[in-house]
Amino acid sequence: MKNGNSFLDGLNAVRGTLGMSKLNTTSKESTSKKETSADQPNEVATPEELARLVEYSKSIAGFQDLVKLSEGEFTDDMKSLIDLALSKNPKALEYFNNNADERTCSYKVIQGCVVVFTNGEKHVFIATEPAIALMMKNEGSHMEATLVTVKMRDNEVVKTRVATKAEIEAYHEAKAKK
Protein backbone atom coordinates (compact mmCIF):
# COMPACT_ATOMS: atom_id res chain seq x y z
CA MET A 1 0.00 0.00 0.00
CA LYS A 2 1.59 3.27 -1.14
CA ASN A 3 0.89 6.25 1.11
CA GLY A 4 2.50 8.99 -0.98
CA ASN A 5 5.18 9.34 1.69
CA SER A 6 8.50 7.84 0.65
CA PHE A 7 9.66 7.47 4.25
CA LEU A 8 6.50 5.62 5.27
CA ASP A 9 6.67 3.50 2.12
CA GLY A 10 10.29 2.64 2.99
CA LEU A 11 9.30 1.68 6.53
CA ASN A 12 6.47 -0.46 5.16
CA ALA A 13 8.92 -2.17 2.80
CA VAL A 14 11.19 -3.02 5.72
CA ARG A 15 8.32 -4.23 7.88
CA GLY A 16 6.95 -6.33 5.00
CA THR A 17 10.36 -7.92 4.40
CA LEU A 18 10.58 -8.80 8.09
CA GLY A 19 7.08 -10.29 8.07
CA MET A 20 5.66 -7.48 10.20
CA SER A 21 2.36 -5.70 9.61
CA LYS A 22 2.33 -2.53 7.53
CA LEU A 23 2.11 0.89 9.14
CA ASN A 24 -1.17 2.79 8.78
CA THR A 25 -1.52 6.52 9.19
CA THR A 26 -4.02 7.51 11.82
CA SER A 27 -5.37 10.88 12.64
CA LYS A 28 -4.67 12.18 16.13
CA GLU A 29 -6.93 14.82 17.66
CA SER A 30 -5.01 17.99 18.35
CA THR A 31 -5.86 20.57 20.99
CA SER A 32 -4.99 23.24 18.44
CA LYS A 33 -7.24 23.86 15.43
CA LYS A 34 -4.40 25.12 13.20
CA GLU A 35 -3.05 22.95 10.40
CA THR A 36 0.25 21.19 10.94
CA SER A 37 3.08 20.69 8.46
CA ALA A 38 1.72 17.16 7.93
CA ASP A 39 -1.42 18.78 6.49
CA GLN A 40 0.73 20.97 4.23
CA PRO A 41 3.58 18.65 3.20
CA ASN A 42 5.61 20.97 0.96
CA GLU A 43 5.35 24.17 3.00
CA VAL A 44 7.91 25.48 5.48
CA ALA A 45 6.83 25.04 9.10
CA THR A 46 6.27 28.19 11.14
CA PRO A 47 8.53 28.94 14.11
CA GLU A 48 5.58 28.11 16.38
CA GLU A 49 5.14 24.74 14.66
CA LEU A 50 8.88 24.02 14.95
CA ALA A 51 8.80 24.85 18.66
CA ARG A 52 5.72 22.64 19.11
CA LEU A 53 7.46 19.73 17.37
CA VAL A 54 10.60 20.15 19.48
CA GLU A 55 8.46 20.07 22.64
CA TYR A 56 6.53 17.08 21.28
CA SER A 57 9.80 15.21 20.62
CA LYS A 58 10.71 15.58 24.30
CA SER A 59 7.25 14.83 25.67
CA ILE A 60 5.68 11.67 27.03
CA ALA A 61 3.17 11.85 24.16
CA GLY A 62 6.08 11.78 21.71
CA PHE A 63 7.53 8.69 23.35
CA GLN A 64 4.10 7.04 23.43
CA ASP A 65 3.72 7.78 19.71
CA LEU A 66 7.15 6.24 19.14
CA VAL A 67 5.88 3.06 20.81
CA LYS A 68 2.77 3.22 18.60
CA LEU A 69 5.05 3.58 15.57
CA SER A 70 6.88 0.40 16.54
CA GLU A 71 3.50 -1.34 16.78
CA GLY A 72 2.39 -0.19 13.33
CA GLU A 73 0.46 3.00 14.08
CA PHE A 74 1.71 6.27 12.59
CA THR A 75 0.23 9.42 14.16
CA ASP A 76 0.12 12.79 12.43
CA ASP A 77 2.41 14.36 15.06
CA MET A 78 5.00 11.61 14.59
CA LYS A 79 4.75 12.03 10.82
CA SER A 80 5.35 15.78 11.18
CA LEU A 81 8.33 15.19 13.47
CA ILE A 82 9.89 12.65 11.11
CA ASP A 83 9.29 14.94 8.11
CA LEU A 84 11.00 17.76 10.01
CA ALA A 85 13.95 15.55 10.97
CA LEU A 86 14.38 14.32 7.40
CA SER A 87 14.16 17.85 6.00
CA LYS A 88 17.02 18.84 8.33
CA ASN A 89 19.05 15.76 7.38
CA PRO A 90 18.78 15.11 3.61
CA LYS A 91 21.35 12.31 3.84
CA ALA A 92 18.99 10.32 6.07
CA LEU A 93 16.19 10.73 3.54
CA GLU A 94 18.57 9.72 0.75
CA TYR A 95 19.57 6.65 2.77
CA PHE A 96 15.95 5.52 3.19
CA ASN A 97 15.11 6.19 -0.46
CA ASN A 98 18.19 4.40 -1.80
CA ASN A 99 17.64 1.39 0.41
CA ALA A 100 13.87 1.08 -0.10
CA ASP A 101 14.57 -0.92 -3.26
CA GLU A 102 16.93 -3.21 -1.38
CA ARG A 103 14.33 -3.92 1.31
CA THR A 104 11.81 -5.25 -1.19
CA CYS A 105 14.23 -7.78 -2.68
CA SER A 106 15.17 -11.27 -1.64
CA TYR A 107 18.37 -13.18 -2.33
CA LYS A 108 18.78 -16.77 -3.39
CA VAL A 109 21.98 -18.76 -3.99
CA ILE A 110 21.70 -21.15 -6.94
CA GLN A 111 23.88 -23.04 -9.41
CA GLY A 112 24.98 -20.83 -12.27
CA CYS A 113 27.96 -20.12 -14.46
CA VAL A 114 30.43 -17.40 -15.29
CA VAL A 115 31.83 -16.64 -18.73
CA VAL A 116 35.37 -15.29 -18.42
CA PHE A 117 36.79 -13.33 -21.36
CA THR A 118 40.49 -13.33 -22.23
CA ASN A 119 40.88 -9.87 -20.65
CA GLY A 120 39.50 -11.23 -17.33
CA GLU A 121 36.05 -9.65 -17.66
CA LYS A 122 33.37 -11.86 -16.10
CA HIS A 123 29.67 -12.25 -16.98
CA VAL A 124 27.38 -14.12 -14.57
CA PHE A 125 24.52 -16.31 -15.83
CA ILE A 126 21.85 -18.45 -14.21
CA ALA A 127 21.12 -20.38 -17.42
CA THR A 128 23.75 -22.20 -19.49
CA GLU A 129 22.31 -21.49 -22.97
CA PRO A 130 22.95 -17.72 -22.99
CA ALA A 131 26.33 -18.31 -21.33
CA ILE A 132 27.36 -20.73 -24.07
CA ALA A 133 26.12 -18.32 -26.76
CA LEU A 134 28.22 -15.48 -25.30
CA MET A 135 31.25 -17.74 -24.91
CA MET A 136 30.98 -18.85 -28.57
CA LYS A 137 30.89 -15.21 -29.75
CA ASN A 138 34.09 -14.35 -27.85
CA GLU A 139 37.08 -16.40 -28.93
CA GLY A 140 39.35 -17.49 -26.09
CA SER A 141 36.70 -17.10 -23.40
CA HIS A 142 35.77 -19.97 -21.12
CA MET A 143 32.86 -20.91 -18.88
CA GLU A 144 33.02 -21.94 -15.22
CA ALA A 145 30.26 -23.53 -13.15
CA THR A 146 29.79 -21.67 -9.88
CA LEU A 147 27.25 -20.69 -7.27
CA VAL A 148 25.63 -17.34 -7.97
CA THR A 149 23.53 -15.04 -5.83
CA VAL A 150 20.33 -13.88 -7.47
CA LYS A 151 18.63 -10.70 -6.28
CA MET A 152 14.87 -11.08 -6.86
CA ARG A 153 11.78 -8.92 -6.55
CA ASP A 154 8.30 -10.36 -7.15
CA ASN A 155 9.87 -13.60 -8.44
CA GLU A 156 11.78 -11.72 -11.14
CA VAL A 157 15.57 -11.53 -11.36
CA VAL A 158 16.87 -8.02 -10.71
CA LYS A 159 20.61 -8.73 -10.54
CA THR A 160 23.05 -11.64 -10.45
CA ARG A 161 26.56 -11.91 -9.04
CA VAL A 162 29.04 -14.56 -7.98
CA ALA A 163 28.19 -15.79 -4.47
CA THR A 164 30.49 -14.77 -1.64
CA LYS A 165 32.38 -17.29 0.45
CA ALA A 166 29.91 -16.86 3.35
CA GLU A 167 26.93 -17.35 1.00
CA ILE A 168 28.51 -20.51 -0.43
CA GLU A 169 29.08 -21.92 3.07
CA ALA A 170 25.47 -21.14 4.06
CA TYR A 171 24.25 -22.76 0.83
CA HIS A 172 26.16 -25.98 1.55
CA GLU A 173 24.99 -26.02 5.19
CA ALA A 174 21.36 -25.63 4.08
CA LYS A 175 21.76 -28.43 1.51
CA ALA A 176 23.31 -30.71 4.16
CA LYS A 177 20.33 -30.15 6.49
CA LYS A 178 17.86 -31.23 3.80
C-alpha positions in Angstrom: 0.0 0.0 0.0 1.6 3.3 -1.1 0.9 6.3 1.1 2.5 9.0 -1.0 5.2 9.3 1.7 8.5 7.8 0.7 9.7 7.5 4.3 6.5 5.6 5.3 6.7 3.5 2.1 10.3 2.6 3.0 9.3 1.7 6.5 6.5 -0.5 5.2 8.9 -2.2 2.8 11.2 -3.0 5.7 8.3 -4.2 7.9 7.0 -6.3 5.0 10.4 -7.9 4.4 10.6 -8.8 8.1 7.1 -10.3 8.1 5.7 -7.5 10.2 2.4 -5.7 9.6 2.3 -2.5 7.5 2.1 0.9 9.1 -1.2 2.8 8.8 -1.5 6.5 9.2 -4.0 7.5 11.8 -5.4 10.9 12.6 -4.7 12.2 16.1 -6.9 14.8 17.7 -5.0 18.0 18.3 -5.9 20.6 21.0 -5.0 23.2 18.4 -7.2 23.9 15.4 -4.4 25.1 13.2 -3.0 22.9 10.4 0.3 21.2 10.9 3.1 20.7 8.5 1.7 17.2 7.9 -1.4 18.8 6.5 0.7 21.0 4.2 3.6 18.7 3.2 5.6 21.0 1.0 5.3 24.2 3.0 7.9 25.5 5.5 6.8 25.0 9.1 6.3 28.2 11.1 8.5 28.9 14.1 5.6 28.1 16.4 5.1 24.7 14.7 8.9 24.0 15.0 8.8 24.8 18.7 5.7 22.6 19.1 7.5 19.7 17.4 10.6 20.1 19.5 8.5 20.1 22.6 6.5 17.1 21.3 9.8 15.2 20.6 10.7 15.6 24.3 7.2 14.8 25.7 5.7 11.7 27.0 3.2 11.8 24.2 6.1 11.8 21.7 7.5 8.7 23.3 4.1 7.0 23.4 3.7 7.8 19.7 7.1 6.2 19.1 5.9 3.1 20.8 2.8 3.2 18.6 5.0 3.6 15.6 6.9 0.4 16.5 3.5 -1.3 16.8 2.4 -0.2 13.3 0.5 3.0 14.1 1.7 6.3 12.6 0.2 9.4 14.2 0.1 12.8 12.4 2.4 14.4 15.1 5.0 11.6 14.6 4.7 12.0 10.8 5.3 15.8 11.2 8.3 15.2 13.5 9.9 12.6 11.1 9.3 14.9 8.1 11.0 17.8 10.0 13.9 15.6 11.0 14.4 14.3 7.4 14.2 17.8 6.0 17.0 18.8 8.3 19.0 15.8 7.4 18.8 15.1 3.6 21.4 12.3 3.8 19.0 10.3 6.1 16.2 10.7 3.5 18.6 9.7 0.7 19.6 6.6 2.8 16.0 5.5 3.2 15.1 6.2 -0.5 18.2 4.4 -1.8 17.6 1.4 0.4 13.9 1.1 -0.1 14.6 -0.9 -3.3 16.9 -3.2 -1.4 14.3 -3.9 1.3 11.8 -5.2 -1.2 14.2 -7.8 -2.7 15.2 -11.3 -1.6 18.4 -13.2 -2.3 18.8 -16.8 -3.4 22.0 -18.8 -4.0 21.7 -21.1 -6.9 23.9 -23.0 -9.4 25.0 -20.8 -12.3 28.0 -20.1 -14.5 30.4 -17.4 -15.3 31.8 -16.6 -18.7 35.4 -15.3 -18.4 36.8 -13.3 -21.4 40.5 -13.3 -22.2 40.9 -9.9 -20.6 39.5 -11.2 -17.3 36.1 -9.6 -17.7 33.4 -11.9 -16.1 29.7 -12.3 -17.0 27.4 -14.1 -14.6 24.5 -16.3 -15.8 21.9 -18.4 -14.2 21.1 -20.4 -17.4 23.7 -22.2 -19.5 22.3 -21.5 -23.0 23.0 -17.7 -23.0 26.3 -18.3 -21.3 27.4 -20.7 -24.1 26.1 -18.3 -26.8 28.2 -15.5 -25.3 31.2 -17.7 -24.9 31.0 -18.9 -28.6 30.9 -15.2 -29.7 34.1 -14.4 -27.9 37.1 -16.4 -28.9 39.4 -17.5 -26.1 36.7 -17.1 -23.4 35.8 -20.0 -21.1 32.9 -20.9 -18.9 33.0 -21.9 -15.2 30.3 -23.5 -13.2 29.8 -21.7 -9.9 27.3 -20.7 -7.3 25.6 -17.3 -8.0 23.5 -15.0 -5.8 20.3 -13.9 -7.5 18.6 -10.7 -6.3 14.9 -11.1 -6.9 11.8 -8.9 -6.5 8.3 -10.4 -7.2 9.9 -13.6 -8.4 11.8 -11.7 -11.1 15.6 -11.5 -11.4 16.9 -8.0 -10.7 20.6 -8.7 -10.5 23.1 -11.6 -10.4 26.6 -11.9 -9.0 29.0 -14.6 -8.0 28.2 -15.8 -4.5 30.5 -14.8 -1.6 32.4 -17.3 0.5 29.9 -16.9 3.3 26.9 -17.4 1.0 28.5 -20.5 -0.4 29.1 -21.9 3.1 25.5 -21.1 4.1 24.2 -22.8 0.8 26.2 -26.0 1.5 25.0 -26.0 5.2 21.4 -25.6 4.1 21.8 -28.4 1.5 23.3 -30.7 4.2 20.3 -30.1 6.5 17.9 -31.2 3.8 
